[in-house]
Amino acid sequence: MTCKHVSVSSIILLLIFFNATTALSQTTYSAEVELKAQISTKEELPFWMYSNQRGRISPETHIMGLATARMQHQLGGKGILEIGAGGVVHDGFTKKRALDEAYIQLKNQHFYVTGGVKQKEELYYGLSATNENILWSLNARSLPGLEIGTTKPVFALPGVGFEGRWGEYILEEERHVPWARVHHKKINIVLQPAEDWEIKAGIQHFAQWGGVSPDRGRQPESFIDYLRVFAGRQGGERALQGDINNSLGNHLGSWEVQVKKAFNDHSLQFIFNNIFEDGSGSRLANFPDGRYGLFWENEESAALISGLLYEFYYTKHQSHDVNRWGADNYLNHLMTYNSGWSYFDQVIGSPFFLYDKQQDRIINNKFTAHHFGLAGNLGTFFNPYPFKVMLSYRNNEGSYYRDPYTADREPKILSTYLTTRLYNGDFEFDIPRLTLNFLFAADFNSLLDPNFGAGVSLKYIIL
């Protein structure tokens, strides 16, 4: 599927969605400009100053500028048409300018359709080390493509519903296999046995396929091949022998569970994502690998403490004692898609997985990590000064494959991060249009000297 095909499909689906609604009734515009400056005691910034920054900041980035604009049309029947675009300029990258967003989206109270490049929603007040799922964080740029999904759970029966998403994307940058495609689908069953309980359980599936390999040639890309990828089936006669023996393309997946209990003025949520790349992992034979989390949220988002999060990551099992092929080697695919689960030299999954540009692969996928996050507000309800604190302790052990490690990537690292609002100004609708934030971060490595960093972020919003 080329970019042209993605665009045509997007337009057709968007027109169908648009014609199902009534005429436009209201239009609103907004724009945002952000300037960020950061310094550190080493050449690379501390971990949390560049990780989970939506691909806008590299370890060597010290100056970043971002501009975005959005237009929203209110439609009859509770529908919204949204068009957005944004660009980023920065140092530290090979390309100093990049497209951050360019999309058109139609949504109503149940479903949405998005075509183009759109940033994902930030969850858990930005406290999580991986946001939505261990395989899909905010660490890399958003993938361009077409996406259809639910805006909230859809209930077919009282207390029994579902939520889901289907997407087709393109990895278009210069990588080992350029123009590879990414297929994604997600389905969760949603149960609400009582007003104060919600249980979600389901699966996410990703697959890299197609593209042109420099040493293996063009990979299968027909519609029949797509159906094989969709179902996780073996490749046809035109596929490589490894894809014929196993499944066509590079497949990743995650079983996920969320259990949420609401109280009078707060809620508590349990989070679990596992990770698998083959049949043994999908059968949970690699247990206990995955992400485990607890998130406490205050119903009043402007409270002194609005959210608390703890996450534990474990990826050391990798089916190495049950899989006849050896360890799973998470996020890598050394047979064809050598760049692995990365995009523009940044890991698409949790940033605790480390990508090395020189080796063009994930060099650290065997680790344990404890991650803490706290979000809150200082000041008054009408003039809050939000702050966020994160603390991560991880033990990196590299990989079961090769001998990947250098001293600056191992083994025990404590990473800290603090951001706090210093100034609110030029209010509109009780929202500060001009804000100034202070950033501080530090890494403490068991083998190297500490690395300290500080910065400021100036943001102006036009409503």
C-alpha positions, 0 to 999 in steps of 0.5 A, spaced: 500 500 500 503 506 497 502 513 500 497 514 494 493 508 496 492 510 503 490 517 501 485 515 496 482 510 501 482 515 507 478 520 502 473 515 500 472 513 507 471 520 510 466 522 504 462 516 506 462 518 514 461 526 512 455 524 508 452 520 513 452 527 517 448 533 517 451 540 514 456 544 518 454 548 524 460 551 527 467 552 526 472 553 531 480 554 530 486 553 535 493 554 534 499 553 539 507 555 539 512 552 543 519 553 544 524 548 548 531 549 550 535 544 554 542 543 556 546 537 560 552 536 563 554 531 557 553 530 550 547 526 551 541 529 555 538 525 561 533 519 559 527 523 560 528 529 557 528 526 550 524 519 551 517 519 550 517 526 547 513 524 540 519 523 536 521 531 537 527 530 541 533 526 540 538 525 545 543 530 542 537 535 541 538 542 545 533 547 541 526 545 539 520 549 536 513 546 535 507 550 531 501 546 530 494 549 528 487 545 528 480 547 525 474 543 528 467 543 524 461 541 529 456 537 525 449 535 526 448 528 530 454 530 535 459 529 529 466 533 528 470 534 522 477 536 525 483 538 520 490 539 523 497 540 521 504 542 525 511 542 524 517 541 528 524 544 528 530 542 532 538 540 532 540 533 534 537 530 528 540 529 521 533 532 518 533 539 522 525 540 520 520 535 520 512 534 519 509 533 526 502 532 524 498 533 518 491 529 518 483 530 517 479 526 522 471 525 522 468 522 529 462 522 532 460 519 539 461 512 537 467 512 532 472 516 528 476 515 522 483 519 521 487 519 515 494 522 515 499 523 521 496 525 528 499 524 534 496 519 539 492 522 546 497 522 552 494 518 558 495 517 565 497 525 565 503 523 561 506 519 567 507 512 564 513 510 561 509 507 555 502 510 555 497 506 552 501 499 551 508 496 552 509 496 544 506 503 542 508 509 546 509 516 545 517 515 544 517 515 536 513 520 531 506 518 529 506 513 523 502 516 517 496 512 515 489 510 515 485 509 522 478 507 524 476 506 531 471 507 537 471 513 541 469 510 547 466 503 549 460 501 545 455 497 549 451 492 545 448 489 552 447 492 558 454 492 562 457 488 556 461 492 550 467 493 546 472 498 543 477 497 538 481 500 532 484 498 525 490 501 522 494 501 516 501 505 516 507 506 512 514 506 515 516 511 509 523 513 511 530 511 510 531 504 513 533 497 512 527 496 508 524 502 506 516 503 505 515 497 509 507 497 511 505 496 518 498 493 520 495 494 526 488 492 530 486 492 537 479 489 540 477 489 547 471 486 551 469 491 556 465 489 562 461 494 567 458 489 572 457 495 577 457 503 576 463 503 580 467 497 576 470 497 569 474 491 566 477 491 559 481 485 556 483 484 549 489 484 544 493 488 540 496 485 534 502 489 529 505 486 523 511 489 519 510 487 512 512 489 504 517 494 502 523 493 499 529 489 502 536 491 499 538 484 500 532 480 499 528 484 494 521 486 494 517 483 499 510 480 498 505 485 497 498 483 494 491 483 497 492 475 498 498 477 502 495 482 506 490 477 508 495 472 510 498 478 514 492 480 517 490 473 520 498 471 522 498 466 517 504 463 513 507 466 507 505 464 500 510 461 494 513 468 493 515 469 500 522 468 504 523 461 506 522 463 514 516 466 512 513 460 509 515 456 515 512 461 520 508 467 518 508 472 513 512 479 516 514 481 523 509 480 528 508 483 535 502 482 539 500 484 546 494 481 551 492 487 555 487 487 561 485 493 565 481 493 571 478 500 574 474 501 581 471 508 582 470 511 589 467 517 591 472 522 589 478 518 586 479 511 582 484 506 582 486 502 576 490 496 575 494 495 568 497 489 564 500 488 558 504 482 556 508 482 549 509 476 544 512 475 537 510 468 536 505 462 538 509 461 545 508 468 547 501 468 545 500 462 549 503 466 555 509 461 555 513 467 556 510 469 563 511 473 567 514 478 561 510 484 560 508 491 564 504 491 570 501 498 573 497 501 578 494 508 577 491 512 582 487 518 579 483 524 583 477 526 580 479 533 581 484 534 576 486 541 579 488 538 586 494 538 589 495 531 587 491 529 581 495 522 579 500 517 582 502 511 578 507 505 579 509 500 573 513 494 573 517 492 567 520 485 566 522 482 559 527 477 561 524 470 560 523 471 552 520 464 551 528 462 552 526 455 555 520 453 551 521 456 544 525 451 540 528 457 536 531 460 542 529 467 545 524 471 542 529 477 541 523 482 542 522 488 537 527 485 533 527 481 526 534 480 524 531 475 518 528 481 514 526 487 518 533 489 521 531 496 523 526 492 528 520 496 531 523 503 530 521 509 526 526 515 525 531 511 529 527 511 535 523 505 539 516 505 537 514 501 544 517 503 551 523 507 551 526 502 556 527 498 549 534 501 547 535 502 539 542 503 536 543 507 530 550 504 528 547 497 529 540 499 526 537 494 531 534 494 538 540 492 543 537 492 549 530 488 550 532 484 556 531 488 562 527 489 569 524 496 570 521 500 576 517 506 574 514 511 579 510 518 577 506 523 580 502 529 577 499 535 581 498 542 581 500 548 586 496 555 586 489 555 586 483 552 582 483 558 577 490 559 576 494 552 577 501 551 576 501 543 574 507 539 576 510 532 574 515 528 577 518 521 574 523 516 577 525 510 573 530 505 576 532 499 571 537 494 570 539 493 563 542 486 560 542 487 553 539 481 549 540 474 548 543 475 541 550 477 540 554 481 545 551 488 544 553 492 550 557 498 551 559 501 558 554 507 557 548 503 556 549 498 562 547 496 567 543 499 572 540 506 571 536 511 575 533 516 571 529 522 574 525 528 571 521 534 574 517 539 570 513 545 573 509 551 571 513 557 573 508 562 569 501 563 567 499 569 563 494 572 558 488 568 560 482 566 556 476 562 558 480 561 565 485 557 560 492 560 560 494 562 553 502 563 555 505 558 560 513 557 562 515 551 565 522 549 568 525 542 566 530 538 570 532 531 569 538 527 572 541 520 570 545 516 575 549 510 572 552 504 576 558 505 571 559 512 569 558 519 572 552 522 573 548 526 567 544 532 569 540 536 565 535 543 565 531 546 561 525 551 559 519 550 555 515 557 553 508 555 550 503 560 547 496 557 545 491 561 540 484 559 542 
